[in-house]
């Protein structure tokens, strides 16, 4: 998918550069503006394409529908859908790159257009700029005032629609990107949340940016009467000789809205679905306070159905009327409630902690608990865990939560004497600084281990806990995948075996595990393959 996307960007850039640099329609426009014209228009085409894509990866309900539909979504495609946020970020950076090229090129275009109008350019550009001054002539140079730079350029920026919307779009993009860094997201999530919603202004400005039609080219009718290649050298005789009448020009009709109207409609439907679901009543049935400021919320909601490893978005109007935060479900589909575990690490989680009365010693009455809105559940890579015979689960810190749902579901399935369970072996790796914050999970591991021993299947679950006490960037060397040349921890591995590797943790660890999965997989189709999957939400 990534290479197809990159290839389409390259194709669009090269194609539109060629159209504007060598096309007859823009022959005189290129004479006036030079290479800055195609360098402005080629990235504009790429911008349209990427702005079409940028909203699709965050249409969570659409992705969950596709992911859950086996009829239209194979395992390979589902794995691509699981990388939706990675793709969203890549598209955003591509938009930033093309916006920079487009803006810089147009700054030169404006300067040269203004210079040509005040006779501070070559004679040919000056002559082209004077077309339109006479009655019944159409202009080529969109700058009509005769004001020198820098005043003339500033006047264009603040009085023309393209200039004003361009400034607004650029400011929105800068704020969105700079507030999306990992530091801002972790420490000041509210800043990230609110500035990201500037995308509404961004898309409105984008849709009307080209409405003024300042990029102009020769009309089709004029090209039939006036061949620019033949008439180029006879500019002083234009209108005097039959074969070279004064050329006529028109602006390009706005095209961006055609690219973005579809995704904008889909995203609008997405938000309407989210709003409708957020209005459905959610009842908090239990609040459990765990050590080291971790709380567990157990909830019920009519019609709520989940799969293992899925996540939800939660809003607490008491804390903030607008903010939604993602949390992995730690309950199993077999349970009659759904639960999340929340570590108190910021203003919003601190506010929820206090609203639930967890800062008080006495028992909290149910009617005093805050109202909660829930959107979801949404699919993740962990849903595919039961499609493998052998899986390796790797959790770092609070990233262990998706696997709580999986291990609970396994426990319930064994309690029900499940005989059709494809999953035969789980290797679980847990990397954390201190297990005290996650005693609830350690208890779950012990419960599952006891259950397996009682059923004479002690080898089903093999778990390793690493107390790092280090920075997250240092955990990468602590996990090693056994090579496929031998059995995996004593389990016979037959040909065609696909071992699922599931991670919920930092990017540094993801990069290492991904490389290990590839390097330890056999090249032939009959060999053992490690399939890497990462949680993204």
C-alpha positions as CSV (number, residue, x, y, z in Angstrom):
1,X,0.0,0.0,0.0
2,X,2.8,2.4,0.9
3,X,4.6,1.9,-2.4
4,X,1.4,2.3,-4.4
5,X,0.7,5.5,-2.5
6,X,4.2,6.8,-3.1
7,X,4.0,5.8,-6.8
8,X,0.7,7.7,-7.3
9,X,2.3,10.8,-5.7
10,X,5.3,10.6,-8.0
11,X,3.0,10.1,-11.0
12,X,0.7,13.0,-10.2
13,X,3.7,15.3,-9.6
14,X,5.5,14.4,-12.9
15,X,2.3,14.4,-14.9
16,X,1.1,17.9,-13.8
17,X,4.6,19.3,-13.9
18,X,4.7,18.2,-17.6
19,X,1.2,19.6,-18.3
20,X,2.1,23.1,-16.9
21,X,5.7,23.2,-18.1
22,X,5.2,22.0,-21.7
23,X,1.5,22.2,-22.4
24,X,0.4,24.7,-25.1
25,X,-2.4,26.0,-22.9
26,X,0.1,27.3,-20.4
27,X,2.8,28.3,-22.9
28,X,2.5,32.1,-22.2
29,X,1.8,31.5,-18.5
30,X,5.1,29.7,-18.3
31,X,6.8,32.5,-20.2
32,X,5.5,34.9,-17.5
33,X,6.2,32.8,-14.4
34,X,8.9,30.3,-15.5
35,X,9.5,27.1,-13.6
36,X,7.6,28.4,-10.6
37,X,4.3,27.7,-12.4
38,X,4.7,23.9,-12.7
39,X,6.4,23.8,-9.3
40,X,3.3,25.3,-7.8
41,X,0.7,23.3,-9.7
42,X,2.4,19.8,-9.5
43,X,2.3,19.7,-5.7
44,X,-1.2,21.2,-5.7
45,X,-2.3,18.0,-7.5
46,X,-0.5,15.9,-4.9
47,X,-2.2,17.9,-2.2
48,X,-5.6,17.2,-3.6
49,X,-4.8,13.5,-3.7
50,X,-3.5,13.4,-0.2
51,X,-6.3,15.5,1.3
52,X,-8.7,12.9,-0.3
53,X,-6.9,10.3,1.8
54,X,-6.1,12.0,5.1
55,X,-9.6,11.6,6.6
56,X,-10.2,8.0,5.6
57,X,-7.8,6.3,8.1
58,X,-9.6,8.1,11.0
59,X,-13.1,6.9,9.9
60,X,-13.0,4.3,12.7
61,X,-16.5,2.9,12.2
62,X,-15.9,2.4,8.5
63,X,-12.6,0.6,9.2
64,X,-14.1,-1.5,11.9
65,X,-16.9,-2.5,9.5
66,X,-14.4,-3.5,6.8
67,X,-12.2,-5.3,9.3
68,X,-15.1,-7.3,10.7
69,X,-16.4,-8.3,7.4
70,X,-14.6,-11.5,6.3
71,X,-16.5,-11.4,3.0
72,X,-14.7,-8.2,1.8
73,X,-11.6,-8.2,4.1
74,X,-8.9,-10.9,4.1
75,X,-6.4,-11.2,6.9
76,X,-3.7,-9.5,4.8
77,X,-6.0,-6.5,4.1
78,X,-7.0,-6.4,7.8
79,X,-3.3,-6.1,8.7
80,X,-3.1,-3.1,6.4
81,X,-6.2,-1.5,8.0
82,X,-4.5,-1.9,11.4
83,X,-1.8,0.5,10.2
84,X,-4.4,3.2,9.7
85,X,-2.8,5.8,12.0
86,X,0.7,5.2,10.6
87,X,-0.7,5.8,7.1
88,X,-2.6,8.9,8.5
89,X,0.7,10.3,9.7
90,X,2.5,9.6,6.5
91,X,-0.2,11.3,4.5
92,X,0.0,14.3,6.8
93,X,3.7,14.7,6.3
94,X,3.2,14.4,2.5
95,X,0.7,17.2,2.8
96,X,3.2,19.3,4.7
97,X,5.9,18.7,2.1
98,X,3.7,19.6,-0.9
99,X,2.2,22.6,0.9
100,X,5.8,24.0,1.5
101,X,6.7,23.5,-2.2
102,X,3.4,25.0,-3.4
103,X,3.7,28.0,-1.1
104,X,7.3,28.8,-1.9
105,X,6.6,28.5,-5.7
106,X,3.6,30.8,-5.4
107,X,5.6,33.4,-3.5
108,X,7.9,33.7,-6.5
109,X,4.9,33.7,-8.8
110,X,3.4,36.7,-7.0
111,X,6.6,38.6,-6.9
112,X,7.2,38.1,-10.6
113,X,3.6,39.0,-11.5
114,X,3.8,42.2,-9.4
115,X,7.2,43.1,-11.0
116,X,5.8,42.6,-14.5
117,X,2.9,45.0,-13.8
118,X,5.2,47.8,-12.6
119,X,7.6,47.3,-15.6
120,X,10.3,45.8,-13.4
121,X,10.8,42.8,-15.5
122,X,11.8,41.7,-19.0
123,X,10.0,43.3,-21.9
124,X,8.2,40.1,-22.9
125,X,6.7,39.6,-19.4
126,X,5.7,43.2,-19.3
127,X,4.0,42.9,-22.7
128,X,2.1,39.7,-21.6
129,X,1.0,41.5,-18.4
130,X,-0.4,44.4,-20.4
131,X,-2.8,42.1,-22.2
132,X,-6.2,42.8,-20.6
133,X,-5.7,46.5,-20.2
134,X,-7.6,47.2,-23.4
135,X,-11.3,46.7,-23.9
136,X,-12.5,43.2,-24.9
137,X,-9.2,41.6,-23.8
138,X,-8.8,38.9,-21.2
139,X,-5.8,39.2,-18.9
140,X,-3.1,36.7,-18.2
141,X,-1.4,38.3,-15.3
142,X,-3.9,38.2,-12.4
143,X,-2.2,41.2,-10.7
144,X,-3.9,44.3,-12.1
145,X,-2.8,47.0,-9.7
146,X,0.5,48.8,-10.4
147,X,2.0,48.8,-6.9
148,X,5.7,47.9,-6.4
149,X,7.0,45.1,-4.2
150,X,6.9,44.4,-1.3
151,X,3.6,46.4,-0.9
152,X,2.2,44.9,-4.1
153,X,2.9,41.3,-3.0
154,X,1.4,42.0,0.5
155,X,-1.7,43.5,-1.1
156,X,-2.2,40.3,-3.1
157,X,-1.8,38.2,0.1
158,X,-4.4,40.1,2.1
159,X,-6.9,41.1,-0.5
160,X,-7.2,38.1,-2.8
161,X,-9.1,35.0,-1.8
162,X,-6.2,32.7,-2.7
163,X,-3.9,34.7,-0.6
164,X,-6.1,34.9,2.5
165,X,-7.2,31.2,2.4
166,X,-3.5,30.2,1.7
167,X,-2.4,32.0,4.9
168,X,-5.2,30.4,6.9
169,X,-4.6,26.9,5.6
170,X,-0.9,27.2,6.2
171,X,-1.3,28.4,9.8
172,X,-3.8,25.6,10.5
173,X,-1.4,23.0,9.1
174,X,1.5,24.3,11.2
175,X,-0.6,24.2,14.4
176,X,-2.0,20.7,13.6
177,X,1.4,19.2,12.9
178,X,3.4,20.9,15.7
179,X,0.8,19.9,18.3
180,X,0.8,16.2,17.1
181,X,4.3,15.4,18.3
182,X,4.7,12.6,20.9
183,X,5.6,15.1,23.7
184,X,2.5,17.2,23.2
185,X,0.2,14.2,22.9
186,X,1.5,12.6,26.1
187,X,1.9,15.7,28.3
188,X,-0.7,18.1,26.8
189,X,-3.3,15.9,25.2
190,X,-5.9,18.7,25.3
191,X,-3.7,20.9,23.1
192,X,-3.4,18.1,20.6
193,X,-7.1,17.4,20.7
194,X,-8.3,20.9,20.2
195,X,-5.8,22.0,17.6
196,X,-6.5,18.9,15.5
197,X,-10.0,20.1,15.0
198,X,-8.6,23.0,13.0
199,X,-8.9,20.5,10.2
200,X,-12.5,21.8,9.7
201,X,-11.1,25.3,8.9
202,X,-8.3,23.7,6.8
203,X,-10.8,21.9,4.6
204,X,-13.1,24.8,4.2
205,X,-10.2,27.0,3.2
206,X,-8.9,24.3,0.9
207,X,-12.3,23.9,-0.9
208,X,-12.5,27.7,-1.8
209,X,-8.8,28.3,-2.2
210,X,-9.0,28.1,-6.0
211,X,-12.3,29.8,-6.5
212,X,-10.8,33.1,-7.8
213,X,-9.1,31.2,-10.7
214,X,-5.8,33.2,-10.5
215,X,-3.9,30.6,-12.5
216,X,-4.8,31.3,-16.1
217,X,-4.1,29.6,-19.4
218,X,-5.0,30.1,-23.0
219,X,-8.6,29.0,-23.9
220,X,-9.2,26.2,-26.3
221,X,-11.0,28.5,-28.8
222,X,-8.0,30.8,-28.7
223,X,-5.5,28.0,-29.3
224,X,-7.3,27.2,-32.6
225,X,-6.8,30.7,-33.9
226,X,-3.5,31.6,-32.1
227,X,-0.7,29.0,-32.1
228,X,1.7,30.2,-29.3
229,X,4.7,28.4,-30.8
230,X,4.3,30.2,-34.1
231,X,3.1,33.6,-32.8
232,X,5.6,33.8,-29.8
233,X,8.1,36.0,-31.7
234,X,5.4,38.4,-33.1
235,X,4.0,39.8,-29.9
236,X,4.1,43.4,-31.2
237,X,2.0,42.3,-34.2
238,X,-0.7,40.4,-32.2
239,X,-4.1,41.5,-33.4
240,X,-2.6,43.0,-36.6
241,X,-2.0,39.8,-38.5
242,X,-4.6,37.2,-39.3
243,X,-2.8,34.2,-37.9
244,X,-1.9,35.8,-34.6
245,X,-4.9,37.5,-33.0
246,X,-4.6,38.6,-29.4
247,X,-4.8,35.4,-27.3
248,X,-7.6,35.0,-24.9
249,X,-7.1,33.6,-21.4
250,X,-9.3,32.1,-18.7
251,X,-8.7,30.8,-15.2
252,X,-8.7,27.1,-14.2
253,X,-12.0,26.1,-12.5
254,X,-11.6,25.0,-8.9
255,X,-11.0,21.3,-8.6
256,X,-10.1,20.6,-5.0
257,X,-13.6,20.3,-3.8
258,X,-14.2,17.5,-6.2
259,X,-11.3,15.5,-4.5
260,X,-12.4,16.1,-0.9
261,X,-16.2,16.2,-1.0
262,X,-16.5,12.4,-0.8
263,X,-14.1,11.9,2.2
264,X,-15.7,14.9,3.9
265,X,-19.2,13.3,3.5
266,X,-17.9,10.0,4.8
267,X,-16.3,11.7,7.8
268,X,-19.5,13.7,8.5
269,X,-21.4,10.3,8.6
270,X,-18.7,9.0,10.9
271,X,-19.2,11.9,13.3
272,X,-22.9,11.5,13.2
273,X,-22.6,7.8,14.1
274,X,-20.3,8.7,16.9
275,X,-22.7,11.3,18.2
276,X,-25.6,8.9,18.0
277,X,-23.7,6.3,19.9
278,X,-22.4,8.8,22.5
279,X,-26.0,9.6,23.4
280,X,-26.8,6.0,24.4
281,X,-26.9,5.4,28.1
282,X,-23.8,3.9,29.8
283,X,-24.1,2.6,33.4
284,X,-20.9,2.3,35.5
285,X,-21.5,-0.8,37.5
286,X,-18.3,-0.9,39.4
287,X,-15.2,1.2,40.1
288,X,-12.1,-0.6,41.3
289,X,-9.1,1.3,42.6
290,X,-5.8,-0.5,41.9
291,X,-2.4,0.4,43.4
292,X,-0.3,3.2,42.0
293,X,-3.3,5.3,40.8
294,X,-4.8,2.8,38.3
295,X,-8.6,2.5,38.2
296,X,-10.8,0.0,36.6
297,X,-14.2,1.0,35.3
298,X,-16.8,-1.8,34.7
299,X,-19.7,-0.7,32.6
300,X,-22.8,-1.8,30.8
301,X,-24.5,-0.5,27.7
302,X,-27.5,-1.8,25.8
303,X,-26.5,-3.6,22.6
304,X,-22.8,-3.4,23.3
305,X,-20.9,-6.2,21.6
306,X,-17.1,-6.6,21.6
307,X,-14.3,-8.8,20.4
308,X,-11.0,-9.5,22.2
309,X,-8.4,-6.7,22.1
310,X,-10.8,-4.0,20.8
311,X,-10.8,-0.4,22.2
312,X,-13.4,2.3,22.9
313,X,-13.4,6.1,23.1
314,X,-14.6,7.5,26.4
315,X,-15.9,11.0,27.3
316,X,-16.7,12.2,30.7
317,X,-18.8,15.5,30.5
318,X,-18.0,16.2,34.1
319,X,-14.3,16.5,33.2
320,X,-14.6,17.9,29.7
321,X,-17.6,18.2,27.4
322,X,-15.6,17.7,24.2
323,X,-12.6,15.4,24.8
324,X,-12.7,11.8,23.9
325,X,-9.9,9.4,25.0
326,X,-9.1,5.9,23.7
327,X,-8.8,2.9,26.1
328,X,-8.3,-0.7,25.4
329,X,-11.1,-3.1,26.6
330,X,-9.8,-5.4,29.3
331,X,-12.9,-7.5,29.6
332,X,-13.7,-10.6,27.6
333,X,-16.6,-11.0,25.2
334,X,-18.0,-13.8,27.4
335,X,-18.5,-11.4,30.3
336,X,-21.8,-9.5,30.9
337,X,-20.0,-6.1,31.2
338,X,-17.1,-4.3,29.6
339,X,-14.2,-2.8,31.4
340,X,-11.2,-0.5,30.9
341,X,-8.2,0.1,33.1
342,X,-7.0,3.7,33.3
343,X,-3.6,4.9,34.6
344,X,-3.7,8.4,36.1
345,X,-1.1,10.3,34.1
346,X,-2.7,13.7,33.0
347,X,-5.3,16.3,33.7
348,X,-8.2,14.4,32.1
349,X,-7.4,11.1,33.9
350,X,-6.9,13.0,37.1
351,X,-10.3,14.6,36.7
352,X,-11.9,11.3,36.0
353,X,-10.2,9.8,39.1
354,X,-11.6,12.5,41.3
355,X,-15.1,12.5,39.6
356,X,-15.4,8.7,40.4
357,X,-14.6,9.5,44.1
358,X,-11.3,7.5,44.0
359,X,-9.6,10.3,45.9
360,X,-11.8,9.6,48.9
361,X,-11.4,6.9,51.5
362,X,-15.1,6.2,52.0
363,X,-17.4,4.1,49.7
364,X,-18.8,6.0,46.8
365,X,-22.6,5.7,46.1
366,X,-23.5,4.6,42.6
367,X,-25.7,7.6,42.0
368,X,-22.8,9.9,42.6
369,X,-20.7,8.4,39.8
370,X,-20.3,10.7,36.7
371,X,-22.0,10.2,33.4
372,X,-19.9,8.4,30.8
373,X,-20.3,8.4,27.0
374,X,-18.8,5.5,25.0
375,X,-18.0,5.3,21.3
376,X,-17.0,1.9,19.9
377,X,-15.8,-0.7,20.1
378,X,-13.3,-0.5,17.3
379,X,-11.2,-3.3,15.8
380,X,-7.5,-3.8,16.3
381,X,-4.8,-6.3,15.3
382,X,-5.5,-8.4,18.4
383,X,-8.8,-9.6,17.0
384,X,-6.9,-12.0,14.8
385,X,-5.2,-13.8,17.7
386,X,-7.5,-16.8,17.5
387,X,-6.7,-17.3,13.8
388,X,-3.2,-18.6,14.7
389,X,-2.1,-21.8,16.3
390,X,0.9,-20.2,18.0
391,X,1.0,-16.5,19.2
392,X,3.5,-14.4,20.9
393,X,2.1,-11.5,22.9
394,X,4.4,-8.6,23.9
395,X,3.1,-5.9,26.2
396,X,5.1,-3.0,27.7
397,X,3.8,-1.2,30.8
398,X,0.1,-0.2,30.4
399,X,0.4,-1.8,26.9
400,X,-0.5,-5.1,28.6
401,X,-4.2,-4.2,28.7
402,X,-5.2,-5.6,25.2
403,X,-3.9,-9.0,26.3
404,X,-6.0,-9.0,29.4
405,X,-9.0,-9.4,27.2
406,X,-7.4,-12.2,25.2
407,X,-6.3,-14.2,28.2
408,X,-9.6,-13.8,29.9
409,X,-11.4,-15.0,26.8
410,X,-9.0,-18.0,26.6
411,X,-9.9,-18.8,30.2
412,X,-13.6,-18.7,29.5
413,X,-13.2,-20.9,26.5
414,X,-11.4,-23.5,28.5
415,X,-14.0,-23.3,31.2
416,X,-16.6,-24.1,28.6
417,X,-14.4,-27.1,27.4
418,X,-13.8,-25.5,24.0
419,X,-12.7,-28.2,21.6
420,X,-12.6,-26.2,18.4
421,X,-10.1,-23.6,19.6
422,X,-7.4,-23.3,17.0
423,X,-5.0,-21.5,19.4
424,X,-2.6,-24.1,20.9
425,X,0.2,-22.1,22.4
426,X,0.7,-18.6,23.9
427,X,4.0,-17.0,24.6
428,X,3.5,-13.9,26.7
429,X,6.2,-11.3,27.3
430,X,5.5,-8.5,29.7
431,X,8.0,-5.6,30.1
432,X,7.4,-3.2,32.9
433,X,9.2,-1.2,35.5
434,X,7.2,-2.4,38.5
435,X,4.4,-5.0,38.6
436,X,2.7,-3.3,41.6
437,X,0.8,-1.0,39.3
438,X,-0.5,-4.0,37.4
439,X,-1.3,-6.5,40.2
440,X,-4.7,-7.0,38.7
441,X,-3.0,-8.5,35.6
442,X,-0.6,-10.6,37.6
443,X,-3.6,-12.2,39.3
444,X,-5.1,-12.9,35.9
445,X,-2.0,-14.7,34.8
446,X,-1.9,-16.9,37.9
447,X,-5.6,-17.7,37.5
448,X,-5.1,-18.8,33.9
449,X,-2.0,-20.8,34.8
450,X,-3.9,-22.7,37.5
451,X,-6.8,-23.3,35.0
452,X,-4.4,-24.8,32.5
453,X,-2.7,-27.0,35.1
454,X,-6.0,-28.4,36.2
455,X,-6.8,-29.4,32.7
456,X,-3.4,-31.0,32.1
457,X,-2.4,-28.3,29.6
458,X,0.3,-26.4,31.6
459,X,2.3,-25.9,28.4
460,X,-0.5,-23.8,26.8
461,X,0.7,-20.5,28.4
462,X,4.4,-19.6,28.8
463,X,5.0,-16.2,30.2
464,X,8.1,-14.1,30.9
465,X,8.0,-10.9,33.0
466,X,10.9,-8.4,32.7
467,X,11.3,-5.7,35.3
468,X,13.2,-3.2,33.3
469,X,13.4,-0.1,35.5
470,X,14.9,1.6,32.4
471,X,13.8,4.1,29.8
472,X,11.4,2.6,27.2
473,X,14.1,3.0,24.5
474,X,16.2,0.4,26.4
475,X,13.7,-2.5,26.4
476,X,14.3,-3.4,22.8
477,X,17.0,-5.9,23.6
478,X,15.0,-7.8,26.1
479,X,12.8,-9.8,23.8
480,X,14.1,-12.5,21.4
481,X,12.1,-14.6,19.0
482,X,13.2,-18.2,18.8
483,X,14.4,-19.1,15.4
484,X,12.1,-21.2,13.1
485,X,14.8,-23.8,12.4
486,X,13.8,-25.7,15.6
487,X,10.7,-26.1,17.7
488,X,9.4,-23.0,19.5
489,X,9.9,-23.8,23.3
490,X,9.2,-27.5,22.7
491,X,6.1,-27.1,20.5
492,X,6.5,-29.0,17.2
493,X,6.2,-26.6,14.3
494,X,4.9,-28.0,11.1
495,X,5.3,-26.6,7.6
496,X,3.1,-23.6,6.7
497,X,3.0,-22.5,10.3
498,X,2.2,-18.9,10.8
499,X,3.1,-17.5,14.2
500,X,1.3,-14.3,15.2
501,X,3.4,-11.7,17.0
502,X,1.3,-9.1,18.7
503,X,2.7,-6.0,20.3
504,X,1.3,-3.1,22.3
505,X,4.2,-0.9,23.3
506,X,6.6,1.8,22.2
507,X,7.8,2.4,18.6
508,X,11.4,1.4,19.4
509,X,10.3,-2.0,20.5
510,X,7.9,-2.3,17.5
511,X,10.8,-1.6,15.1
512,X,13.0,-4.3,16.7
513,X,10.2,-6.9,16.8
514,X,9.2,-6.2,13.2
515,X,12.8,-6.7,12.0
516,X,13.1,-9.9,14.2
517,X,9.9,-11.3,12.8
518,X,11.2,-10.8,9.2
519,X,14.7,-12.1,9.8
520,X,13.5,-15.2,11.7
521,X,10.9,-16.1,9.0
522,X,11.8,-18.7,6.4
523,X,11.8,-17.5,2.8
524,X,9.8,-20.3,1.2
525,X,6.0,-20.5,1.3
526,X,6.2,-23.9,3.1
527,X,8.3,-22.5,6.0
528,X,7.6,-21.0,9.3
529,X,6.6,-17.3,9.2
530,X,6.4,-14.8,12.1
531,X,3.5,-12.3,11.3
532,X,4.0,-9.0,13.1
533,X,1.0,-7.1,14.3
534,X,1.0,-3.8,16.4
535,X,-1.8,-2.1,18.2
536,X,-2.5,1.4,16.9
537,X,-5.1,3.7,18.4
